[in-house]
Amino acid sequence: MSNDEPVYYFAYGSNLSTTQMKQRCPSSRLVGLAFLRNYTFIINGRGYANVVQNGADDVANDAGVYGVVYKISPEDEASLDRCEGVPYAYTKEYMSVDFVKLNCREAHHSFFIPHAASNESEDGRTIDDRIVFKADRVLVYIDRERTSPGPPNAEYVDRMSRGVEEASSRLGLPEAYVTGTIGRWITGLKIPTAFAAAAEDLSSSAS
């Protein structure tokens, strides 16, 4: 890839936090929420997030990983390489991702057009119902060596909690994915306040 071409980066771990990304990569631009097919989120033996290739059953169920995509500069990419420990902790690959409908007034519109928020329930809708754009070349940091699960590092729990909080409130990261996938690997993950507020509203309506 030439230096003149923009680089789009798919974050699935603590860089779900736009605050952390701005600290690490000051010129990065938020693009939107995307879905990486045929991979599964885990916490690996190092205690950090990783994505591993799905087995046949997971592929059949269309399992995948949600993440936040950013447009980054060469300087941002060099900073990410240092933060991610390339090439020892992670290596860099380019993959295809699907952008999904979201509520994001802050997204960078030159890459795709965000859809307005909807109050309608997502129940029963497949990921294919929500695809708005496919990107064929997005940077993903992945560890192909350490693919067995392990407990998260203590400091990583707070950073992941901030990441899912910001991605949920700003981009609509699905609650089922946070609680059922990320929460499965991270004991002590803080539930985003948006989810807690929704649960409280439902409880109040039922009483």
C-alpha positions as CSV (number, residue, x, y, z in Angstrom):
1,M,0.0,0.0,0.0
2,S,1.4,3.4,-1.0
3,N,1.8,6.2,1.5
4,D,-0.8,8.2,-0.5
5,E,-3.6,5.7,0.1
6,P,-5.6,6.0,3.4
7,V,-5.4,3.2,5.9
8,Y,-8.4,2.0,7.7
9,Y,-7.9,0.1,11.0
10,F,-10.3,-2.3,12.7
11,A,-10.1,-2.1,16.5
12,Y,-11.7,-4.9,18.5
13,G,-9.9,-4.6,21.9
14,S,-9.2,-1.7,24.1
15,N,-9.0,0.6,21.1
16,L,-12.8,0.4,20.9
17,S,-12.3,3.4,23.2
18,T,-12.2,6.5,21.0
19,T,-10.5,8.3,24.0
20,Q,-7.6,5.9,24.0
21,M,-7.3,6.0,20.2
22,K,-7.0,9.8,20.3
23,Q,-4.2,9.5,22.9
24,R,-2.3,6.9,20.9
25,C,-3.1,8.3,17.4
26,P,-4.0,12.0,17.6
27,S,-4.8,12.4,13.9
28,S,-7.0,9.3,13.7
29,R,-10.6,9.7,12.5
30,L,-13.6,7.7,13.6
31,V,-15.3,5.9,10.7
32,G,-17.9,3.6,12.2
33,L,-18.9,0.2,13.6
34,A,-18.0,-2.9,11.5
35,F,-18.3,-6.7,11.6
36,L,-15.4,-9.1,10.9
37,R,-16.9,-12.4,9.7
38,N,-15.4,-15.9,10.4
39,Y,-13.4,-14.9,13.4
40,T,-14.1,-15.0,17.2
41,F,-13.0,-12.7,20.0
42,I,-11.0,-14.2,22.8
43,I,-8.6,-13.1,25.5
44,N,-5.4,-15.0,24.7
45,G,-2.7,-16.4,27.0
46,R,-1.0,-13.0,27.1
47,G,-4.1,-11.6,28.8
48,Y,-5.1,-9.3,25.8
49,A,-7.7,-9.4,23.1
50,N,-7.2,-11.5,20.0
51,V,-9.3,-12.9,17.1
52,V,-9.1,-16.5,16.1
53,Q,-10.4,-18.2,12.9
54,N,-13.8,-19.8,13.4
55,G,-14.4,-23.5,13.1
56,A,-17.0,-25.0,10.7
57,D,-19.9,-24.7,13.2
58,D,-19.1,-21.0,13.9
59,V,-18.9,-20.3,10.2
60,A,-22.3,-21.9,9.6
61,N,-23.8,-19.7,12.4
62,D,-22.2,-16.6,10.9
63,A,-20.3,-15.8,14.1
64,G,-17.9,-12.8,14.0
65,V,-16.3,-9.9,15.8
66,Y,-17.6,-6.4,16.1
67,G,-15.1,-3.5,16.1
68,V,-14.6,0.2,15.5
69,V,-12.9,1.4,12.3
70,Y,-10.6,4.4,12.2
71,K,-8.9,6.2,9.4
72,I,-5.2,6.5,10.4
73,S,-2.2,8.3,9.1
74,P,1.3,6.7,8.6
75,E,2.3,8.3,11.9
76,D,-0.7,6.8,13.6
77,E,0.1,3.4,12.2
78,A,3.7,3.6,13.5
79,S,2.3,4.5,16.9
80,L,-0.1,1.6,16.8
81,D,2.7,-0.8,15.8
82,R,4.6,0.2,19.0
83,C,1.5,0.0,21.2
84,E,0.5,-3.4,19.8
85,G,4.0,-4.8,20.0
86,V,4.5,-5.6,16.4
87,P,5.8,-8.1,15.3
88,Y,6.1,-10.0,18.6
89,A,2.8,-9.6,20.2
90,Y,0.7,-9.1,17.1
91,T,1.2,-9.1,13.3
92,K,-0.6,-7.0,10.8
93,E,-3.0,-8.4,8.2
94,Y,-5.6,-6.9,5.9
95,M,-9.1,-8.3,6.0
96,S,-12.6,-7.6,4.7
97,V,-15.2,-6.1,7.1
98,D,-18.8,-5.1,6.8
99,F,-20.1,-1.8,8.1
100,V,-23.4,-2.0,10.0
101,K,-26.2,0.5,10.6
102,L,-25.5,2.6,13.6
103,N,-26.2,5.9,15.3
104,C,-23.0,8.0,14.8
105,R,-23.1,11.7,14.0
106,E,-19.4,11.8,14.6
107,A,-18.4,9.3,11.9
108,H,-16.2,10.3,9.0
109,H,-18.8,10.6,6.1
110,S,-16.3,10.2,3.3
111,F,-16.1,6.5,3.8
112,F,-19.8,5.6,4.2
113,I,-23.1,7.1,5.0
114,P,-24.3,6.4,8.6
115,H,-27.9,5.5,9.1
116,A,-30.1,7.4,11.5
117,A,-30.8,5.9,14.9
118,S,-33.9,3.7,15.2
119,N,-36.0,2.9,18.3
120,E,-37.2,-0.3,16.7
121,S,-36.0,-3.6,18.2
122,E,-33.1,-5.5,16.6
123,D,-34.6,-8.8,17.8
124,G,-34.7,-11.4,15.1
125,R,-32.5,-9.5,12.6
126,T,-29.4,-11.1,11.2
127,I,-26.2,-9.3,10.6
128,D,-27.0,-9.4,6.9
129,D,-30.0,-7.2,7.6
130,R,-27.8,-4.4,8.9
131,I,-24.9,-4.4,6.4
132,V,-24.5,-1.0,4.6
133,F,-21.1,-1.2,3.1
134,K,-18.2,-3.7,2.7
135,A,-14.6,-2.7,2.9
136,D,-12.1,-5.2,1.4
137,R,-8.8,-3.9,2.8
138,V,-8.9,-3.0,6.5
139,L,-5.9,-3.3,8.9
140,V,-6.3,-5.9,11.7
141,Y,-3.7,-6.6,14.4
142,I,-3.8,-10.4,15.1
143,D,-1.8,-12.9,17.1
144,R,-1.6,-16.1,15.1
145,E,0.8,-17.8,17.6
146,R,-1.1,-17.4,20.9
147,T,-4.7,-18.6,20.1
148,S,-5.5,-20.4,23.3
149,P,-7.7,-18.5,25.8
150,G,-6.5,-17.1,29.1
151,P,-7.5,-14.7,31.8
152,P,-7.3,-10.9,31.2
153,N,-4.5,-8.8,32.7
154,A,-6.0,-6.8,35.6
155,E,-5.2,-3.4,34.0
156,Y,-6.8,-4.6,30.8
157,V,-10.3,-5.1,32.4
158,D,-10.7,-1.3,33.0
159,R,-9.5,-0.4,29.5
160,M,-11.9,-2.9,27.9
161,S,-14.7,-1.6,30.1
162,R,-14.0,2.0,28.9
163,G,-13.9,0.7,25.3
164,V,-17.2,-1.1,25.3
165,E,-18.8,1.8,27.2
166,E,-17.7,4.3,24.5
167,A,-18.4,2.0,21.5
168,S,-21.9,1.2,22.9
169,S,-22.9,4.7,23.6
170,R,-21.4,6.4,20.6
171,L,-21.7,3.7,17.9
172,G,-24.3,1.2,19.1
173,L,-22.1,-1.8,19.8
174,P,-24.7,-4.5,20.4
175,E,-25.5,-5.4,24.0
176,A,-25.7,-9.1,23.2
177,Y,-22.2,-9.0,21.8
178,V,-20.8,-7.2,24.8
179,T,-22.4,-9.4,27.4
180,G,-22.3,-12.7,25.5
181,T,-18.9,-12.5,23.8
182,I,-16.6,-9.9,25.4
183,G,-18.2,-10.5,28.9
184,R,-17.6,-14.2,28.5
185,W,-13.8,-13.7,28.6
186,I,-13.5,-10.7,30.9
187,T,-14.8,-11.3,34.4
188,G,-15.5,-7.9,36.0
189,L,-16.3,-6.1,32.8
190,K,-18.4,-3.1,33.6
191,I,-21.8,-3.1,31.9
192,P,-22.2,0.1,29.8
193,T,-24.5,2.6,31.4
194,A,-26.6,2.7,28.2
195,F,-27.5,-0.9,28.8
196,A,-28.1,-0.5,32.5
197,A,-30.4,2.5,31.8
198,A,-32.4,0.5,29.2
199,A,-32.8,-2.4,31.6
200,E,-34.0,0.0,34.3
201,D,-36.5,1.5,31.9
202,L,-37.9,-1.9,31.1
203,S,-38.1,-2.8,34.7
204,S,-40.0,0.4,35.5
205,S,-42.4,-0.2,32.7
206,A,-43.2,-3.7,33.9
207,S,-43.9,-2.6,37.5
